[in-house]
Amino acid sequence: MASNASSSQQTSLASSIILDHTSQSTQQYSQQNSQLSSQQNINSRYNNPDFQLKDNDIYIFENSLFTRILQPIDHTKERELLIQCITCSYKKIEKVAGFQSLNYVAHYKRKHPNIAHNKELEKIKQLK
């Protein structure tokens, strides 16, 4: 019996050591991953002080339906962009990387149906 109790204590101690080691490894991995992520953000082309938004041919920006304001660099996260509707109070902050204008076109379709949100619709509205 004493042997079983001793064996059980040893097993419990071994399990505790393994769990403690696993927890430490997980914490170290998390810290390393966080540091790596911060370094990637620091090295992101969007966090370059000279980075500027391109003047592109997206209708909603060309025709000033929305404004885009590049947010200040924060090396702890990805660079962001403030998008504001000029017709209403709608605004949203988006990450610069991977930005898509489709959601903002949908906003105009839903909230401002009488305003052209693309070239085709602009031509149709001019004919009326």
TIMI-2910 file (N, C-alpha, C, CB; in pm, 1 decimal, decimal comma, always signed):
<rs>
+----------+----------+----------+----------+----------+----------+----------+----------+----------+----------+----------+----------+------+
!      n_x !      n_y !      n_z !     ca_x !     ca_y !     ca_z !      c_x !      c_y !      c_z !     cb_x !     cb_y !     cb_z ! resn !
+----------+----------+----------+----------+----------+----------+----------+----------+----------+----------+----------+----------+------+
!    +80,8 !   -118,1 !     +0,0 !     +0,0 !     +0,0 !     +0,0 !    +85,4 !   +124,9 !     +0,0 !    -92,1 !     -0,4 !   +117,6 !  Met !
!   +188,4 !   +126,1 !    +85,7 !   +276,5 !   +241,0 !    +92,2 !   +341,6 !   +262,5 !    -42,0 !   +382,1 !   +223,3 !   +201,1 !  Ala !
!   +369,9 !   +152,0 !   -112,1 !   +431,4 !   +160,1 !   -244,2 !   +337,4 !   +227,4 !   -343,3 !   +470,0 !    +20,4 !   -294,1 !  Ser !
!   +205,8 !   +194,9 !   -338,1 !   +108,4 !   +257,5 !   -427,8 !    +95,5 !   +407,0 !   -400,4 !    -28,1 !   +190,0 !   -413,5 !  Asn !
!    +94,9 !   +447,7 !   -273,0 !    +83,5 !   +587,9 !   -236,7 !   +206,0 !   +663,6 !   -285,1 !    +66,5 !   +604,0 !    -84,8 !  Ala !
!   +323,2 !   +602,7 !   -266,6 !   +447,8 !   +665,2 !   -310,0 !   +449,8 !   +678,4 !   -462,3 !   +569,7 !   +583,6 !   -261,0 !  Ser !
!   +406,1 !   +573,7 !   -529,2 !   +401,3 !   +574,6 !   -675,3 !   +303,5 !   +681,5 !   -724,9 !   +360,8 !   +435,3 !   -729,0 !  Ser !
!   +191,8 !   +693,3 !   -657,2 !    +91,8 !   +792,6 !   -694,0 !   +146,1 !   +934,3 !   -674,0 !    -36,3 !   +772,5 !   -611,6 !  Ser !
!   +218,9 !   +952,7 !   -565,1 !   +278,6 !  +1084,2 !   -539,3 !   +383,3 !  +1116,9 !   -645,4 !   +342,0 !  +1088,7 !   -398,3 !  Gln !
!   +462,1 !  +1016,4 !   -683,2 !   +564,4 !  +1038,5 !   -785,8 !   +499,5 !  +1073,6 !   -919,3 !   +653,8 !   +913,7 !   -801,2 !  Gln !
!   +392,1 !  +1003,4 !   -953,0 !   +320,4 !  +1030,6 !  -1077,5 !   +262,7 !  +1171,4 !  -1074,9 !   +208,4 !   +927,0 !  -1100,0 !  Thr !
!   +204,6 !  +1208,9 !   -961,1 !   +147,4 !  +1342,5 !   -946,4 !   +255,5 !  +1449,0 !   -958,5 !    +75,0 !  +1355,5 !   -811,7 !  Ser !
!   +370,5 !  +1425,4 !   -896,5 !   +482,1 !  +1518,8 !   -901,9 !   +533,0 !  +1530,2 !  -1045,7 !   +595,9 !  +1473,7 !   -807,1 !  Leu !
!   +546,5 !  +1417,4 !  -1113,0 !   +593,4 !  +1417,4 !  -1252,2 !   +495,4 !  +1493,0 !  -1340,9 !   +611,7 !  +1272,7 !  -1304,0 !  Ala !
!   +366,3 !  +1472,1 !  -1321,0 !   +263,9 !  +1542,6 !  -1399,4 !   +272,1 !  +1692,5 !  -1374,7 !   +122,6 !  +1490,5 !  -1364,3 !  Ser !
!   +292,2 !  +1730,4 !  -1250,3 !   +302,4 !  +1871,1 !  -1214,2 !   +423,5 !  +1936,3 !  -1281,7 !   +311,9 !  +1886,2 !  -1061,9 !  Ser !
!   +534,8 !  +1865,4 !  -1282,7 !   +656,7 !  +1916,3 !  -1346,6 !   +633,8 !  +1932,8 !  -1497,4 !   +777,0 !  +1820,7 !  -1319,8 !  Ile !
!   +571,9 !  +1834,2 !  -1559,2 !   +545,0 !  +1839,8 !  -1703,2 !   +451,6 !  +1956,6 !  -1735,7 !   +483,2 !  +1706,5 !  -1752,1 !  Ile !
!   +345,9 !  +1971,8 !  -1656,0 !   +252,1 !  +2082,0 !  -1679,6 !   +320,3 !  +2217,2 !  -1662,2 !   +132,3 !  +2071,4 !  -1584,8 !  Leu !
!   +405,0 !  +2229,3 !  -1558,9 !   +477,2 !  +2353,0 !  -1534,6 !   +569,5 !  +2383,5 !  -1651,9 !   +557,2 !  +2344,4 !  -1403,6 !  Asp !
!   +640,9 !  +2283,0 !  -1701,3 !   +731,9 !  +2299,7 !  -1814,3 !   +652,9 !  +2338,8 !  -1940,7 !   +812,8 !  +2169,1 !  -1838,6 !  His !
!   +538,9 !  +2274,7 !  -1961,4 !   +455,3 !  +2305,5 !  -2077,7 !   +403,9 !  +2448,1 !  -2069,6 !   +337,4 !  +2207,2 !  -2087,9 !  Thr !
!   +362,3 !  +2488,8 !  -1951,3 !   +312,2 !  +2624,9 !  -1931,5 !   +421,6 !  +2726,8 !  -1960,1 !   +259,0 !  +2642,8 !  -1788,2 !  Ser !
!   +543,8 !  +2700,0 !  -1911,5 !   +656,3 !  +2790,4 !  -1936,2 !   +687,7 !  +2796,1 !  -2085,6 !   +780,9 !  +2745,3 !  -1856,7 !  Gln !
!   +685,5 !  +2682,5 !  -2152,1 !   +713,0 !  +2677,4 !  -2295,1 !   +608,2 !  +2756,2 !  -2373,1 !   +717,3 !  +2531,9 !  -2343,8 !  Ser !
!   +482,8 !  +2743,1 !  -2333,6 !   +374,4 !  +2815,0 !  -2399,7 !   +390,9 !  +2965,4 !  -2380,5 !   +237,9 !  +2768,8 !  -2345,7 !  Thr !
!   +426,1 !  +3005,8 !  -2258,4 !   +446,1 !  +3147,9 !  -2231,6 !   +563,7 !  +3202,0 !  -2313,6 !   +470,1 !  +3171,4 !  -2081,0 !  Gln !
!   +673,0 !  +3126,4 !  -2320,2 !   +789,0 !  +3168,9 !  -2397,6 !   +752,9 !  +3180,4 !  -2545,8 !   +905,9 !  +3070,4 !  -2378,1 !  Gln !
!   +679,9 !  +3083,1 !  -2597,2 !   +637,9 !  +3084,5 !  -2736,8 !   +550,7 !  +3206,6 !  -2763,4 !   +562,2 !  +2954,9 !  -2772,7 !  Tyr !
!   +458,4 !  +3234,0 !  -2672,6 !   +367,7 !  +3347,6 !  -2688,0 !   +445,6 !  +3478,9 !  -2688,6 !   +262,7 !  +3348,3 !  -2575,6 !  Ser !
!   +542,6 !  +3492,0 !  -2598,5 !   +624,0 !  +3612,7 !  -2593,0 !   +706,9 !  +3628,2 !  -2719,7 !   +714,9 !  +3610,2 !  -2470,5 !  Gln !
!   +768,0 !  +3517,8 !  -2766,4 !   +848,5 !  +3523,4 !  -2887,9 !   +761,3 !  +3559,0 !  -3007,7 !   +920,1 !  +3389,5 !  -2911,8 !  Gln !
!   +643,0 !  +3500,6 !  -3014,9 !   +551,2 !  +3527,4 !  -3124,9 !   +507,0 !  +3673,7 !  -3123,2 !   +428,9 !  +3434,3 !  -3116,9 !  Asn !
!   +480,9 !  +3726,7 !  -3004,5 !   +440,7 !  +3866,0 !  -2990,4 !   +554,0 !  +3959,1 !  -3033,6 !   +399,2 !  +3895,6 !  -2845,3 !  Ser !
!   +676,3 !  +3926,5 !  -2992,4 !   +790,9 !  +4007,6 !  -3031,6 !   +811,4 !  +4002,7 !  -3182,7 !   +917,5 !  +3960,0 !  -2959,2 !  Gln !
!   +797,1 !  +3885,5 !  -3240,5 !   +812,0 !  +3869,4 !  -3384,4 !   +704,6 !  +3949,2 !  -3457,1 !   +804,9 !  +3720,8 !  -3423,6 !  Leu !
!   +582,0 !  +3943,4 !  -3407,6 !   +471,8 !  +4017,8 !  -3468,3 !   +499,6 !  +4167,7 !  -3462,5 !   +338,7 !  +3985,1 !  -3397,6 !  Ser !
!   +549,2 !  +4216,4 !  -3348,5 !   +582,6 !  +4357,4 !  -3335,3 !   +693,8 !  +4395,6 !  -3430,7 !   +622,7 !  +4389,7 !  -3192,3 !  Ser !
!   +793,8 !  +4308,9 !  -3444,4 !   +902,2 !  +4336,5 !  -3538,1 !   +849,9 !  +4341,1 !  -3680,6 !  +1012,5 !  +4231,0 !  -3525,7 !  Gln !
!   +757,8 !  +4252,5 !  -3715,1 !   +700,3 !  +4253,5 !  -3849,0 !   +623,3 !  +4383,0 !  -3871,6 !   +608,3 !  +4131,6 !  -3869,9 !  Gln !
!   +549,5 !  +4428,9 !  -3769,6 !   +477,2 !  +4554,1 !  -3783,7 !   +573,1 !  +4671,2 !  -3799,0 !   +385,8 !  +4576,3 !  -3664,3 !  Asn !
!   +682,2 !  +4669,2 !  -3722,8 !   +781,9 !  +4775,2 !  -3733,0 !   +839,7 !  +4776,8 !  -3873,7 !   +894,0 !  +4756,2 !  -3628,0 !  Ile !
!   +863,1 !  +4658,4 !  -3930,7 !   +924,4 !  +4648,1 !  -4061,7 !   +823,4 !  +4654,8 !  -4175,6 !  +1001,9 !  +4520,8 !  -4070,9 !  Asn !
!   +696,1 !  +4668,4 !  -4145,6 !   +593,1 !  +4675,6 !  -4248,3 !   +613,5 !  +4798,9 !  -4334,9 !   +453,5 !  +4677,2 !  -4184,9 !  Ser !
!   +591,6 !  +4785,1 !  -4463,0 !   +606,3 !  +4901,0 !  -4552,6 !   +504,5 !  +5009,2 !  -4517,7 !   +589,8 !  +4858,3 !  -4700,4 !  Arg !
!   +393,9 !  +4970,1 !  -4455,6 !   +292,0 !  +5067,7 !  -4417,6 !   +335,7 !  +5152,4 !  -4298,4 !   +161,5 !  +4996,8 !  -4385,2 !  Tyr !
!   +431,1 !  +5101,9 !  -4219,2 !   +481,7 !  +5177,2 !  -4104,8 !   +601,6 !  +5263,4 !  -4140,5 !   +518,8 !  +5082,9 !  -3993,3 !  Asn !
!   +633,6 !  +5270,8 !  -4266,5 !   +739,0 !  +5359,4 !  -4313,4 !   +685,0 !  +5502,4 !  -4309,0 !   +786,6 !  +5320,3 !  -4458,1 !  Asn !
!   +758,1 !  +5595,0 !  -4247,9 !   +708,7 !  +5733,4 !  -4239,4 !   +681,0 !  +5796,4 !  -4376,8 !   +809,6 !  +5818,9 !  -4164,4 !  Pro !
!   +743,9 !  +5745,1 !  -4481,9 !   +723,8 !  +5799,1 !  -4616,5 !   +607,5 !  +5733,9 !  -4690,7 !   +849,7 !  +5782,6 !  -4697,1 !  Asp !
!   +544,7 !  +5632,6 !  -4629,1 !   +434,5 !  +5564,0 !  -4696,4 !   +317,9 !  +5660,5 !  -4717,3 !   +388,7 !  +5440,6 !  -4614,8 !  Phe !
!   +263,2 !  +5657,5 !  -4838,5 !   +145,6 !  +5738,3 !  -4870,6 !    +44,7 !  +5650,4 !  -4942,1 !   +183,4 !  +5861,8 !  -4957,9 !  Gln !
!    -81,3 !  +5683,0 !  -4925,3 !   -186,3 !  +5611,4 !  -4996,8 !   -177,3 !  +5648,0 !  -5143,9 !   -327,5 !  +5644,7 !  -4939,2 !  Leu !
!   -196,4 !  +5550,0 !  -5228,4 !   -191,3 !  +5574,4 !  -5372,7 !   -321,0 !  +5639,6 !  -5418,2 !   -166,6 !  +5442,6 !  -5450,4 !  Lys !
!   -307,2 !  +5732,7 !  -5509,3 !   -426,5 !  +5788,2 !  -5574,6 !   -468,4 !  +5686,0 !  -5677,9 !   -399,3 !  +5931,0 !  -5640,5 !  Asp !
!   -570,9 !  +5610,4 !  -5645,3 !   -612,0 !  +5504,5 !  -5737,2 !   -744,7 !  +5539,0 !  -5801,2 !   -621,6 !  +5370,0 !  -5664,7 !  Asn !
!   -794,9 !  +5447,8 !  -5877,7 !   -916,6 !  +5474,1 !  -5952,6 !  -1040,5 !  +5412,6 !  -5887,6 !   -902,0 !  +5422,1 !  -6093,0 !  Asp !
!  -1044,3 !  +5412,5 !  -5757,0 !  -1163,2 !  +5364,6 !  -5687,4 !  -1264,3 !  +5478,4 !  -5684,7 !  -1129,2 !  +5315,1 !  -5542,2 !  Ile !
!  -1376,8 !  +5455,4 !  -5746,8 !  -1478,2 !  +5558,7 !  -5769,0 !  -1516,7 !  +5633,5 !  -5641,8 !  -1601,2 !  +5496,7 !  -5829,4 !  Tyr !
!  -1538,7 !  +5561,4 !  -5534,0 !  -1587,5 !  +5626,4 !  -5411,4 !  -1485,8 !  +5724,2 !  -5352,7 !  -1622,6 !  +5521,0 !  -5307,2 !  Ile !
!  -1357,3 !  +5705,6 !  -5383,7 !  -1255,1 !  +5799,7 !  -5336,5 !  -1227,3 !  +5906,1 !  -5442,2 !  -1124,9 !  +5725,0 !  -5300,8 !  Phe !
!  -1224,8 !  +5867,0 !  -5568,3 !  -1205,5 !  +5962,8 !  -5677,2 !  -1310,9 !  +6072,2 !  -5673,1 !  -1209,3 !  +5891,5 !  -5812,5 !  Glu !
!  -1433,7 !  +6035,1 !  -5641,1 !  -1546,0 !  +6127,3 !  -5641,7 !  -1582,4 !  +6177,7 !  -5502,4 !  -1665,2 !  +6061,1 !  -5704,0 !  Asn !
!  -1491,3 !  +6160,4 !  -5410,5 !  -1503,7 !  +6212,7 !  -5273,9 !  -1631,9 !  +6172,1 !  -5202,5 !  -1495,5 !  +6361,2 !  -5277,0 !  Ser !
!  -1674,0 !  +6047,2 !  -5222,2 !  -1787,3 !  +5996,2 !  -5145,8 !  -1741,9 !  +5956,7 !  -5005,6 !  -1852,1 !  +5875,8 !  -5217,8 !  Leu !
!  -1615,4 !  +5918,8 !  -4995,5 !  -1551,0 !  +5886,0 !  -4867,8 !  -1416,7 !  +5956,4 !  -4861,7 !  -1533,4 !  +5731,7 !  -4850,7 !  Phe !
!  -1372,6 !  +5984,7 !  -4739,8 !  -1235,5 !  +6032,8 !  -4720,0 !  -1155,0 !  +5920,5 !  -4658,1 !  -1231,5 !  +6160,8 !  -4629,9 !  Thr !
!  -1027,0 !  +5921,0 !  -4686,7 !   -933,6 !  +5823,8 !  -4627,9 !   -825,5 !  +5902,3 !  -4555,5 !   -871,2 !  +5728,4 !  -4737,6 !  Arg !
!   -805,5 !  +5869,2 !  -4429,9 !   -702,4 !  +5937,2 !  -4352,2 !   -609,8 !  +5831,7 !  -4293,0 !   -765,2 !  +6026,5 !  -4239,9 !  Ile !
!   -485,5 !  +5835,6 !  -4334,9 !   -385,2 !  +5743,0 !  -4284,0 !   -357,1 !  +5777,9 !  -4138,7 !   -254,7 !  +5748,0 !  -4369,2 !  Leu !
!   -366,7 !  +5679,9 !  -4051,2 !   -346,8 !  +5702,1 !  -3908,0 !   -197,5 !  +5702,5 !  -3873,7 !   -420,4 !  +5593,8 !  -3826,0 !  Gln !
!   -161,9 !  +5767,8 !  -3763,7 !    -20,8 !  +5771,6 !  -3723,2 !    +35,5 !  +5630,7 !  -3700,9 !     -4,8 !  +5854,9 !  -3595,1 !  Pro !
!   +163,8 !  +5618,4 !  -3716,3 !   +231,4 !  +5489,9 !  -3697,9 !   +227,9 !  +5450,7 !  -3550,5 !   +377,8 !  +5496,5 !  -3749,1 !  Ile !
!   +187,2 !  +5328,4 !  -3524,9 !   +191,0 !  +5268,2 !  -3391,6 !   +260,6 !  +5134,9 !  -3411,4 !    +44,9 !  +5251,6 !  -3326,8 !  Asp !
!   +384,3 !  +5124,8 !  -3366,8 !   +465,6 !  +5005,8 !  -3393,5 !   +416,5 !  +4879,2 !  -3323,9 !   +606,4 !  +5031,9 !  -3352,3 !  His !
!   +314,1 !  +4892,3 !  -3241,1 !   +261,7 !  +4773,6 !  -3173,4 !   +149,7 !  +4707,1 !  -3251,8 !   +212,1 !  +4810,2 !  -3035,5 !  Thr !
!   +107,2 !  +4769,7 !  -3362,8 !     +0,2 !  +4709,8 !  -3442,6 !    +15,3 !  +4751,2 !  -3588,3 !   -138,7 !  +4751,2 !  -3388,6 !  Lys !
!    -65,7 !  +4691,6 !  -3671,8 !    -61,2 !  +4723,7 !  -3813,7 !   -114,3 !  +4864,1 !  -3837,5 !   -141,6 !  +4621,5 !  -3895,0 !  Glu !
!    -61,8 !  +4929,0 !  -3938,2 !   -104,1 !  +5067,0 !  -3972,3 !   -251,6 !  +5068,1 !  -4009,6 !    -18,6 !  +5124,7 !  -4089,7 !  Arg !
!   -318,9 !  +5173,2 !  -3970,6 !   -463,2 !  +5181,5 !  -3991,6 !   -500,4 !  +5303,3 !  -4074,2 !   -536,0 !  +5185,2 !  -3858,3 !  Glu !
!   -623,4 !  +5298,5 !  -4119,9 !   -678,4 !  +5397,1 !  -4209,6 !   -818,1 !  +5433,0 !  -4159,8 !   -681,5 !  +5344,8 !  -4356,2 !  Leu !
!   -847,3 !  +5561,2 !  -4146,3 !   -981,6 !  +5604,7 !  -4108,1 !  -1058,8 !  +5635,0 !  -4235,9 !   -977,0 !  +5730,3 !  -4013,1 !  Leu !
!  -1170,9 !  +5567,6 !  -4253,4 !  -1257,9 !  +5588,1 !  -4369,4 !  -1383,9 !  +5657,9 !  -4319,1 !  -1292,3 !  +5451,3 !  -4442,1 !  Ile !
!  -1420,9 !  +5770,7 !  -4381,8 !  -1538,8 !  +5845,9 !  -4339,6 !  -1628,0 !  +5875,6 !  -4459,4 !  -1497,8 !  +5976,8 !  -4269,6 !  Gln !
!  -1756,8 !  +5851,1 !  -4441,6 !  -1856,2 !  +5886,0 !  -4543,1 !  -1877,2 !  +6037,0 !  -4535,7 !  -1992,1 !  +5807,5 !  -4521,4 !  Cys !
!  -1879,1 !  +6105,3 !  -4650,2 !  -1897,4 !  +6250,6 !  -4647,5 !  -2045,4 !  +6289,0 !  -4640,9 !  -1832,7 !  +6313,9 !  -4770,8 !  Ile !
!  -2133,6 !  +6192,3 !  -4662,4 !  -2276,9 !  +6220,2 !  -4663,7 !  -2342,4 !  +6199,7 !  -4527,6 !  -2344,7 !  +6133,1 !  -4765,8 !  Thr !
!  -2287,8 !  +6111,3 !  -4447,6 !  -2345,0 !  +6083,7 !  -4315,5 !  -2232,5 !  +6067,4 !  -4213,0 !  -2434,3 !  +5955,9 !  -4319,3 !  Cys !
!  -2264,4 !  +6024,2 !  -4096,3 !  -2165,2 !  +6015,1 !  -3988,5 !  -2090,5 !  +5881,2 !  -3985,5 !  -2233,3 !  +6037,0 !  -3855,5 !  Ser !
!  -2112,4 !  +5795,6 !  -4083,5 !  -2047,9 !  +5663,9 !  -4084,6 !  -1897,2 !  +5678,8 !  -4097,6 !  -2102,9 !  +5577,0 !  -4199,5 !  Tyr !
!  -1824,9 !  +5609,4 !  -4009,7 !  -1679,3 !  +5604,0 !  -4019,1 !  -1630,0 !  +5473,6 !  -3959,7 !  -1614,1 !  +5724,6 !  -3947,5 !  Lys !
!  -1515,5 !  +5431,7 !  -4008,4 !  -1460,1 !  +5304,3 !  -3962,8 !  -1309,1 !  +5308,1 !  -3977,8 !  -1520,4 !  +5184,9 !  -4042,2 !  Lys !
!  -1241,6 !  +5240,3 !  -3885,4 !  -1096,6 !  +5227,3 !  -3894,9 !  -1066,6 !  +5087,6 !  -3948,5 !  -1026,8 !  +5251,8 !  -3755,6 !  Ile !
!   -984,6 !  +5082,6 !  -4052,6 !   -945,8 !  +4956,8 !  -4119,2 !   -794,6 !  +4944,4 !  -4119,5 !  -1001,0 !  +4950,7 !  -4264,9 !  Glu !
!   -746,6 !  +4823,5 !  -4127,9 !   -603,5 !  +4801,5 !  -4148,3 !   -571,3 !  +4836,4 !  -4293,6 !   -562,4 !  +4652,9 !  -4114,6 !  Lys !
!   -458,6 !  +4902,2 !  -4315,9 !   -418,6 !  +4939,9 !  -4451,4 !   -394,7 !  +4814,4 !  -4534,6 !   -291,4 !  +5028,7 !  -4448,8 !  Val !
!   -325,3 !  +4718,4 !  -4475,9 !   -296,3 !  +4593,7 !  -4547,5 !   -426,5 !  +4520,8 !  -4577,6 !   -200,9 !  +4502,8 !  -4464,9 !  Ala !
!   -447,6 !  +4490,4 !  -4701,8 !   -564,8 !  +4413,7 !  -4739,7 !   -694,6 !  +4493,1 !  -4745,3 !   -581,3 !  +4302,5 !  -4645,9 !  Gly !
!   -686,3 !  +4625,9 !  -4747,8 !   -806,9 !  +4709,0 !  -4751,6 !   -890,2 !  +4677,2 !  -4876,3 !   -769,3 !  +4859,0 !  -4749,0 !  Phe !
!  -1021,3 !  +4666,0 !  -4858,0 !  -1115,5 !  +4641,6 !  -4968,3 !  -1221,6 !  +4750,8 !  -4965,2 !  -1181,4 !  +4498,7 !  -4957,6 !  Gln !
!  -1254,0 !  +4808,1 !  -5079,2 !  -1353,1 !  +4916,3 !  -5083,9 !  -1496,2 !  +4865,7 !  -5099,1 !  -1321,1 !  +5009,9 !  -5197,7 !  Ser !
!  -1514,9 !  +4739,0 !  -5123,6 !  -1647,0 !  +4684,0 !  -5151,9 !  -1748,8 !  +4712,2 !  -5040,4 !  -1635,9 !  +4534,9 !  -5173,9 !  Leu !
!  -1708,7 !  +4702,2 !  -4914,6 !  -1800,9 !  +4729,8 !  -4803,4 !  -1850,9 !  +4873,3 !  -4805,6 !  -1732,9 !  +4701,3 !  -4669,9 !  Asn !
!  -1768,7 !  +4964,2 !  -4852,1 !  -1805,4 !  +5105,4 !  -4854,7 !  -1897,8 !  +5135,3 !  -4972,4 !  -1679,9 !  +5193,1 !  -4862,1 !  Tyr !
!  -1879,5 !  +5065,4 !  -5081,0 !  -1972,6 !  +5074,9 !  -5193,8 !  -2109,3 !  +5024,5 !  -5147,4 !  -1920,9 !  +4992,4 !  -5317,9 !  Val !
!  -2111,2 !  +4914,9 !  -5074,4 !  -2236,1 !  +4859,3 !  -5021,4 !  -2304,1 !  +4960,2 !  -4927,9 !  -2208,7 !  +4726,2 !  -4946,5 !  Ala !
!  -2225,1 !  +5033,9 !  -4850,9 !  -2280,4 !  +5137,2 !  -4762,6 !  -2357,7 !  +5239,8 !  -4845,5 !  -2167,3 !  +5206,9 !  -4681,2 !  His !
!  -2297,9 !  +5284,3 !  -4955,8 !  -2366,0 !  +5383,4 !  -5039,6 !  -2491,6 !  +5326,8 !  -5103,7 !  -2272,2 !  +5434,2 !  -5147,6 !  Tyr !
!  -2485,5 !  +5201,9 !  -5143,8 !  -2604,8 !  +5139,1 !  -5202,7 !  -2720,0 !  +5137,2 !  -5103,3 !  -2573,2 !  +4995,8 !  -5249,0 !  Lys !
!  -2689,7 !  +5102,8 !  -4977,4 !  -2793,1 !  +5090,9 !  -4873,2 !  -2839,2 !  +5225,7 !  -4819,2 !  -2741,3 !  +5006,7 !  -4758,9 !  Arg !
!  -2744,8 !  +5310,2 !  -4785,2 !  -2776,5 !  +5433,4 !  -4711,4 !  -2801,1 !  +5554,9 !  -4800,7 !  -2664,9 !  +5464,9 !  -4616,5 !  Lys !
!  -2744,2 !  +5555,7 !  -4919,9 !  -2754,9 !  +5672,0 !  -5008,5 !  -2787,8 !  +5626,8 !  -5151,3 !  -2623,0 !  +5754,5 !  -5006,8 !  His !
!  -2902,4 !  +5562,7 !  -5169,9 !  -2934,5 !  +5503,4 !  -5300,5 !  -2951,0 !  +5605,2 !  -5413,1 !  -3060,2 !  +5423,2 !  -5289,2 !  Pro !
!  -2973,1 !  +5731,5 !  -5382,0 !  -2990,0 !  +5832,6 !  -5486,1 !  -2858,0 !  +5893,0 !  -5534,1 !  -3079,4 !  +5942,3 !  -5435,5 !  Asn !
!  -2748,5 !  +5850,1 !  -5474,2 !  -2616,6 !  +5901,1 !  -5511,5 !  -2541,8 !  +5790,8 !  -5586,9 !  -2535,7 !  +5948,0 !  -5385,0 !  Ile !
!  -2485,6 !  +5827,3 !  -5701,3 !  -2410,6 !  +5729,5 !  -5781,9 !  -2287,1 !  +5684,4 !  -5705,3 !  -2369,9 !  +5789,9 !  -5919,8 !  Ala !
!  -2263,1 !  +5554,4 !  -5703,6 !  -2147,4 !  +5499,9 !  -5633,1 !  -2052,2 !  +5426,7 !  -5727,6 !  -2193,2 !  +5405,7 !  -5522,8 !  His !
!  -2081,0 !  +5433,0 !  -5858,3 !  -1989,5 !  +5378,5 !  -5958,9 !  -2014,0 !  +5449,3 !  -6091,7 !  -2007,9 !  +5224,1 !  -5974,2 !  Asn !
!  -1925,7 !  +5428,9 !  -6189,1 !  -1933,2 !  +5499,5 !  -6317,5 !  -2060,6 !  +5466,5 !  -6394,4 !  -1812,2 !  +5465,6 !  -6402,8 !  Lys !
!  -2101,0 !  +5340,9 !  -6392,9 !  -2220,7 !  +5300,0 !  -6466,3 !  -2345,9 !  +5369,4 !  -6411,4 !  -2237,6 !  +5147,4 !  -6459,3 !  Glu !
!  -2357,2 !  +5370,1 !  -6281,0 !  -2473,1 !  +5434,0 !  -6217,7 !  -2470,7 !  +5585,6 !  -6240,2 !  -2475,9 !  +5402,6 !  -6066,4 !  Leu !
!  -2351,1 !  +5641,2 !  -6242,4 !  -2337,4 !  +5784,9 !  -6268,0 !  -2391,8 !  +5818,4 !  -6408,1 !  -2187,9 !  +5829,1 !  -6254,9 !  Glu !
!  -2359,3 !  +5737,3 !  -6508,7 !  -2407,8 !  +5759,6 !  -6645,0 !  -2560,6 !  +5749,6 !  -6650,4 !  -2344,1 !  +5657,7 !  -6742,3 !  Lys !
!  -2616,9 !  +5650,4 !  -6583,3 !  -2762,5 !  +5631,9 !  -6581,9 !  -2830,8 !  +5750,9 !  -6516,7 !  -2800,3 !  +5502,3 !  -6508,0 !  Ile !
!  -2777,2 !  +5799,6 !  -6406,1 !  -2837,5 !  +5912,1 !  -6334,2 !  -2826,6 !  +6040,9 !  -6416,5 !  -2769,6 !  +5930,7 !  -6196,4 !  Lys !
!  -2719,9 !  +6054,6 !  -6496,4 !  -2705,1 !  +6173,1 !  -6580,6 !  -2806,9 !  +6174,0 !  -6693,7 !  -2564,0 !  +6180,1 !  -6637,6 !  Gln !
!  -2845,3 !  +6056,1 !  -6740,2 !  -2942,2 !  +6046,3 !  -6849,5 !  -3083,0 !  +6082,7 !  -6804,5 !  -2941,8 !  +5905,9 !  -6907,3 !  Leu !
!  -3111,6 !  +6068,3 !  -6677,6 !  -3246,4 !  +6094,5 !  -6625,4 !  -3276,1 !  +6240,1 !  -6614,2 !  -3264,2 !  +6030,9 !  -6491,8 !  Lys !
+----------+----------+----------+----------+----------+----------+----------+----------+----------+----------+----------+----------+------+
</rs>
